[in-house]
């Protein structure tokens, strides 16, 4: 039986990382992420230059969860639970297909440490085992090799390229590669 992912706010604890609710006390570490141009090169989200805008976003995270629109989780190292090093995004839940879409962005000071790979693993474990989702998918720009590597390390299957099929803010019409992982892909 699958549960609705919006029934309760996720709090996902893995070996080295925790994905948790983002609070207003996280403003500084969140602003560091959302104001860093490097992190938005391959993203549908626009850079935020203003701290008040980011503070406003934190309030919207709660609202969007309650509206069952999307879920934003702060990625923290278990050694520093109060410092958000990245953001995990969960959206486009389909009850009929039993499918969800994920995204992630990591402060570049923490790149190359396997954190994004562990984040995707923590999300897939949670959605397959705790919620009972059948399909998890992610869209990546072809130029975003790092993000593709993260998905491939988590055994996501490259389904194909959606050619000039999406508009991403700040990017215009883009090609996107669709990756997916099915619950049946993970059975030993």
Residue frames relative to the residue before (quaternion, step in Angstrom):
aa qw qx qy qz dx dy dz
X 1.0000 0.0000 0.0000 0.0000 0.00 0.00 0.00
X 0.2435 -0.7696 0.5671 0.1640 3.55 -0.90 0.85
X 0.3334 -0.7134 0.5840 0.1972 3.52 -1.20 0.68
X 0.5116 -0.5898 0.5029 0.3709 3.54 -1.25 0.26
X 0.4543 -0.7147 0.4489 0.2852 3.63 -0.70 1.00
X 0.6622 0.5030 -0.3113 0.4600 3.60 1.22 -0.30
X 0.4172 0.7169 -0.4728 0.2975 3.60 1.23 0.08
X 0.7918 -0.0625 0.0139 0.6074 3.56 1.00 -0.74
X 0.5660 -0.6214 0.4186 0.3441 3.51 -1.10 0.76
X 0.4408 -0.7262 0.4521 0.2718 3.61 -0.69 1.03
X 0.0052 0.7194 -0.6943 -0.0212 3.51 -1.24 0.66
X 0.0290 -0.8506 0.5213 -0.0619 3.55 -0.11 1.34
X 0.0741 -0.8043 0.5895 0.0058 3.55 -0.58 1.16
X 0.0403 -0.7803 0.6241 -0.0041 3.57 -0.80 1.07
X 0.7929 -0.3313 0.2064 0.4680 3.59 -1.30 -0.02
X 0.8479 0.1498 -0.0435 0.5066 3.56 0.63 -1.12
X 0.7774 0.2890 -0.1471 0.5390 3.57 1.23 -0.38
X 0.1758 -0.7350 0.6404 0.1369 3.52 -1.35 0.37
X 0.1987 -0.7287 0.6429 0.1273 3.56 -1.07 0.82
X 0.0772 0.8296 -0.5371 0.1316 3.54 -0.50 1.22
X 0.6910 -0.4539 0.3753 0.4191 3.49 -1.41 0.18
X 0.3554 -0.7205 0.5569 0.2110 3.58 -1.06 0.80
X 0.1590 -0.8015 0.5747 0.0457 3.57 -0.73 1.12
X 0.6593 -0.5026 0.3669 0.4219 3.58 -1.25 0.29
X 0.5869 0.5759 -0.3656 0.4362 3.61 1.17 -0.48
X 0.6277 0.5323 -0.3259 0.4651 3.60 1.29 -0.25
X 0.3185 0.8084 -0.4657 0.1679 3.57 1.29 -0.01
X 0.6890 0.4999 -0.3110 0.4227 3.61 0.76 -0.97
X 0.7064 0.4390 -0.2878 0.4748 3.60 0.81 -0.91
X 0.6259 0.5256 -0.3444 0.4618 3.60 1.11 -0.59
X 0.6382 0.5236 -0.3246 0.4618 3.57 1.00 -0.83
X 0.6093 0.5570 -0.3481 0.4443 3.58 1.03 -0.77
X 0.6669 0.4838 -0.2913 0.4862 3.60 1.06 -0.75
X 0.7660 0.4185 -0.2212 0.4350 3.58 0.67 -1.11
X 0.6917 0.4405 -0.2993 0.4877 3.60 1.22 -0.16
X 0.5639 0.6132 -0.3694 0.4117 3.58 1.31 0.11
X 0.4211 -0.7554 0.4470 0.2288 3.56 -0.36 1.30
X 0.5973 0.6055 -0.3521 0.3907 3.56 1.02 -0.82
X 0.7052 0.4933 -0.2613 0.4371 3.56 1.04 -0.82
X 0.7335 0.4223 -0.2277 0.4813 3.58 1.22 -0.28
X 0.3211 0.7758 -0.4765 0.2605 3.52 1.33 0.31
X 0.7977 0.1998 -0.0709 0.5646 3.59 1.01 -0.88
X 0.5334 0.6660 -0.3564 0.3806 3.55 1.06 0.70
X 0.4497 -0.6713 0.5096 0.2957 3.58 -1.14 0.58
X 0.6224 0.5385 -0.3307 0.4618 3.58 1.28 -0.17
X 0.3853 -0.7282 0.5157 0.2353 3.56 -1.00 0.77
X 0.6222 -0.5421 0.4493 0.3422 3.47 -1.31 0.65
X 0.2088 -0.7547 0.6046 0.1460 3.61 -1.11 0.63
X 0.2255 -0.8112 0.5311 0.0950 3.55 -0.60 1.19
X 0.7387 0.4202 -0.1753 0.4970 3.55 1.26 -0.42
X 0.4822 -0.7036 0.4444 0.2736 3.57 -0.75 1.05
X 0.6182 0.5525 -0.3506 0.4356 3.60 1.05 -0.72
X 0.6086 0.5530 -0.3447 0.4528 3.58 1.08 -0.76
X 0.6732 0.4840 -0.2928 0.4762 3.57 0.95 -0.88
X 0.6096 0.5372 -0.3488 0.4669 3.61 1.03 -0.73
X 0.6301 0.5404 -0.3008 0.4696 3.54 1.06 -0.87
X 0.6276 0.5554 -0.3210 0.4411 3.57 1.01 -0.89
X 0.6246 0.5561 -0.3491 0.4228 3.58 0.97 -0.87
X 0.6370 0.5104 -0.3158 0.4838 3.58 1.06 -0.75
X 0.6520 0.5243 -0.3087 0.4525 3.57 1.04 -0.77
X 0.5607 0.6042 -0.3995 0.4011 3.61 1.09 -0.61
X 0.6577 0.5057 -0.2932 0.4750 3.55 0.98 -0.94
X 0.6625 0.5165 -0.2975 0.4537 3.56 0.91 -0.98
X 0.6755 0.5009 -0.2973 0.4520 3.59 0.91 -0.95
X 0.6130 0.5254 -0.3477 0.4767 3.58 1.10 -0.65
X 0.6833 0.4945 -0.2874 0.4539 3.57 0.86 -0.97
X 0.6759 0.4542 -0.2849 0.5056 3.57 1.15 -0.61
X 0.3914 -0.7400 0.4508 0.3098 3.58 1.36 -0.01
X 0.3757 0.7414 -0.4647 0.3054 3.53 1.06 0.84
X 0.7619 -0.2311 0.1599 0.5835 3.56 0.86 -0.98
X 0.2906 -0.7345 0.5912 0.1627 3.51 -1.34 0.41
X 0.1069 -0.7662 0.6316 0.0506 3.56 -0.89 0.99
X 0.0642 -0.7947 0.6034 0.0134 3.56 -0.86 0.97
X 0.3921 -0.6830 0.5579 0.2617 3.54 -1.09 0.71
X 0.2846 -0.7292 0.5969 0.1761 3.56 -1.00 0.87
X 0.0122 0.8026 -0.5945 0.0472 3.59 -0.70 1.11
X 0.4251 -0.6262 0.5746 0.3115 3.52 -1.21 0.53
X 0.5301 -0.6452 0.4352 0.3367 3.59 -0.92 0.80
X 0.6085 0.5505 -0.3500 0.4518 3.59 1.21 -0.46
X 0.7843 0.1614 -0.0949 0.5914 3.62 1.23 -0.46
X 0.0960 -0.8735 0.4740 0.0567 3.59 0.56 1.16
X 0.6872 0.4880 -0.2968 0.4489 3.60 1.17 -0.42
X 0.6780 0.4727 -0.2923 0.4811 3.58 1.24 -0.11
X 0.2532 -0.7730 0.5648 0.1392 3.57 -0.58 1.16
X 0.1724 -0.8044 0.5636 0.0746 3.59 -0.72 1.09
X 0.8038 0.0097 -0.0034 0.5948 3.56 1.27 -0.17
X 0.3386 -0.7182 0.5710 0.2084 3.53 -1.36 0.08
X 0.1908 -0.7456 0.6293 0.1081 3.55 -0.97 0.95
X 0.1528 -0.7994 0.5789 0.0499 3.56 -0.93 0.97
X 0.0688 -0.7812 0.6204 -0.0104 3.54 -0.98 0.94
X 0.1896 0.8030 -0.5366 0.1769 3.59 -0.61 1.06
X 0.7834 0.3457 -0.2551 0.4491 3.57 -1.38 -0.01
X 0.1494 0.7836 -0.5806 0.1628 3.57 0.80 1.02
X 0.0734 -0.7730 0.6287 0.0435 3.56 -0.95 0.91
X 0.3640 -0.7410 0.5285 0.1978 3.54 -0.59 1.18
X 0.6640 0.5363 -0.3113 0.4178 3.59 0.91 -0.94
X 0.7377 0.3618 -0.2146 0.5281 3.58 0.98 -0.84
X 0.2765 -0.7619 0.5173 0.2748 3.57 1.26 -0.54
X 0.4568 0.6700 -0.4054 0.4220 3.50 0.92 1.10
X 0.0550 -0.7808 0.6215 0.0313 3.53 -1.20 0.60
X 0.3055 -0.7308 0.5802 0.1895 3.58 -1.23 0.53
X 0.1457 -0.8006 0.5775 0.0658 3.56 -0.99 0.85
X 0.0309 -0.7554 0.6530 0.0452 3.52 -1.34 0.39
X 0.0652 -0.7960 0.6011 0.0294 3.58 -1.23 0.27
X 0.0108 0.7606 -0.6484 -0.0293 3.54 -1.21 0.54
X 0.1790 -0.8018 0.5692 0.0330 3.49 -0.98 0.95
X 0.5405 -0.5846 0.4973 0.3447 3.55 -1.05 0.80
X 0.4762 -0.7225 0.4132 0.2836 3.61 -0.66 1.07
X 0.5304 0.6094 -0.4212 0.4121 3.60 1.22 -0.22
X 0.7318 0.3982 -0.2124 0.5107 3.57 1.26 -0.42
X 0.3817 0.7217 -0.4934 0.3001 3.58 1.22 0.30
X 0.8018 0.3470 -0.2275 0.4300 3.52 -1.30 0.41
X 0.6193 0.5392 -0.3523 0.4490 3.60 1.22 0.28
X 0.5716 -0.6239 0.3730 0.3807 3.59 1.25 0.16
X 0.4082 0.7448 -0.4576 0.2632 3.60 1.26 0.09
X 0.6507 0.5052 -0.3277 0.4626 3.61 0.94 -0.83
X 0.6317 0.5296 -0.3260 0.4627 3.59 1.01 -0.83
X 0.6701 0.4852 -0.2915 0.4801 3.59 0.96 -0.88
X 0.6141 0.5534 -0.3434 0.4458 3.58 1.10 -0.71
X 0.6678 0.4847 -0.3006 0.4782 3.58 0.90 -0.93
X 0.6273 0.5303 -0.3307 0.4647 3.58 1.01 -0.79
X 0.6566 0.5048 -0.3115 0.4658 3.60 0.91 -0.90
X 0.6612 0.4994 -0.3107 0.4657 3.61 0.99 -0.84
X 0.6780 0.4860 -0.3135 0.4537 3.60 0.85 -0.90
X 0.6231 0.5301 -0.3430 0.4616 3.62 0.98 -0.79
X 0.6647 0.5125 -0.2981 0.4546 3.55 0.91 -0.97
X 0.7286 0.4462 -0.2674 0.4456 3.60 0.74 -1.00
X 0.6727 0.4702 -0.3102 0.4798 3.60 0.99 -0.70
X 0.7981 0.3725 -0.1757 0.4399 3.58 0.71 -1.09
X 0.7543 0.3740 -0.2230 0.4913 3.61 0.91 -0.84
X 0.7691 0.3500 -0.1876 0.5008 3.58 0.94 -0.85
X 0.3752 -0.7494 0.4754 0.2676 3.59 1.09 -0.64
X 0.2631 0.7549 -0.5429 0.2572 3.57 1.12 0.70
X 0.3564 -0.7447 0.5224 0.2133 3.59 -1.10 0.64
X 0.8099 0.1339 -0.0383 0.5698 3.60 1.01 -0.79
X 0.0739 -0.7577 0.6478 0.0274 3.55 -0.97 0.97
X 0.0187 -0.8225 0.5684 -0.0072 3.58 -0.80 0.93
X 0.1033 -0.7717 0.6252 0.0542 3.52 -1.33 0.40
X 0.2443 -0.7531 0.5967 0.1310 3.55 -1.12 0.76
X 0.0131 -0.8113 0.5827 -0.0456 3.58 -0.81 1.01
X 0.4585 -0.6478 0.5222 0.3122 3.56 -1.03 0.75
X 0.5948 -0.6113 0.3831 0.3546 3.62 -0.97 0.85
X 0.6520 0.5319 -0.3148 0.4392 3.60 1.11 -0.67
X 0.6447 0.5549 -0.3141 0.4216 3.56 1.20 -0.50
X 0.1207 -0.8516 0.5092 0.0308 3.53 0.45 1.31
X 0.6171 0.5694 -0.3473 0.4176 3.62 0.96 -0.87
X 0.6981 0.4733 -0.2749 0.4615 3.54 0.87 -0.98
X 0.6150 0.5301 -0.3481 0.4686 3.59 1.06 -0.68
X 0.6309 0.5381 -0.3321 0.4495 3.59 1.02 -0.81
X 0.6156 0.5517 -0.3366 0.4510 3.57 1.04 -0.83
X 0.6866 0.4747 -0.2837 0.4719 3.59 0.88 -0.95
X 0.6595 0.5121 -0.3137 0.4520 3.58 0.93 -0.87
X 0.6340 0.5207 -0.3334 0.4644 3.61 1.03 -0.74
X 0.6946 0.4168 -0.2633 0.5240 3.59 1.23 -0.42
X 0.5480 -0.6749 0.3547 0.3442 3.58 1.29 0.47
X 0.3072 0.7256 -0.5489 0.2789 3.58 1.10 0.58
X 0.3627 -0.7254 0.5517 0.1945 3.55 -1.13 0.77
X 0.3655 -0.7050 0.5641 0.2261 3.55 -0.93 0.94
X 0.2212 -0.8167 0.5218 0.1086 3.58 -0.43 1.20
X 0.7165 -0.3920 0.2696 0.5102 3.58 1.06 -0.60
X 0.5206 -0.6225 0.4883 0.3209 3.52 -1.35 0.03
X 0.2574 -0.7068 0.6375 0.1665 3.53 -0.98 0.93
X 0.2101 -0.8334 0.5025 0.0939 3.56 -0.18 1.29
X 0.8456 -0.1238 0.0382 0.5179 3.53 -0.81 1.15
X 0.4231 0.7553 -0.4013 0.2991 3.53 1.06 0.85
X 0.7589 0.2925 -0.1858 0.5514 3.58 1.25 -0.05
X 0.2806 -0.7028 0.6174 0.2148 3.53 -1.24 0.52
X 0.0719 -0.7692 0.6344 0.0264 3.54 -0.83 1.03
X 0.5410 -0.6393 0.4409 0.3228 3.57 -0.82 1.05
X 0.8212 0.2203 -0.1674 0.4991 3.54 -0.91 0.88
X 0.7218 0.4014 -0.2324 0.5137 3.59 1.26 -0.34
X 0.3792 -0.7036 0.5048 0.3262 3.59 1.16 -0.59
X 0.7433 -0.3275 0.2835 0.5097 3.57 -1.14 -0.63
X 0.0452 -0.8340 0.5487 -0.0353 3.57 -0.69 1.09
X 0.4400 -0.5865 0.5948 0.3296 3.48 -1.44 0.26
X 0.0390 -0.7869 0.6146 0.0386 3.58 -1.07 0.68
X 0.3092 -0.7048 0.5996 0.2194 3.55 -1.10 0.70
X 0.2517 -0.7605 0.5840 0.1310 3.55 -0.94 0.97
X 0.0742 -0.7690 0.6348 0.0081 3.53 -0.86 1.10
X 0.0019 0.8034 -0.5951 -0.0168 3.58 -1.11 0.58
X 0.1288 -0.7331 0.6597 0.1035 3.48 -1.37 0.39
X 0.1923 -0.7702 0.6000 0.0989 3.56 -0.87 1.00
X 0.6326 -0.5221 0.4057 0.4032 3.55 -1.19 0.57
X 0.6699 0.5193 -0.3006 0.4374 3.60 0.95 -0.87
X 0.5704 0.5815 -0.3824 0.4362 3.61 1.24 -0.38
X 0.7193 0.4789 -0.2453 0.4394 3.56 1.12 -0.64
X 0.5361 0.6337 -0.4249 0.3612 3.59 1.18 -0.25
X 0.4921 -0.6941 0.4513 0.2690 3.52 -0.85 1.05
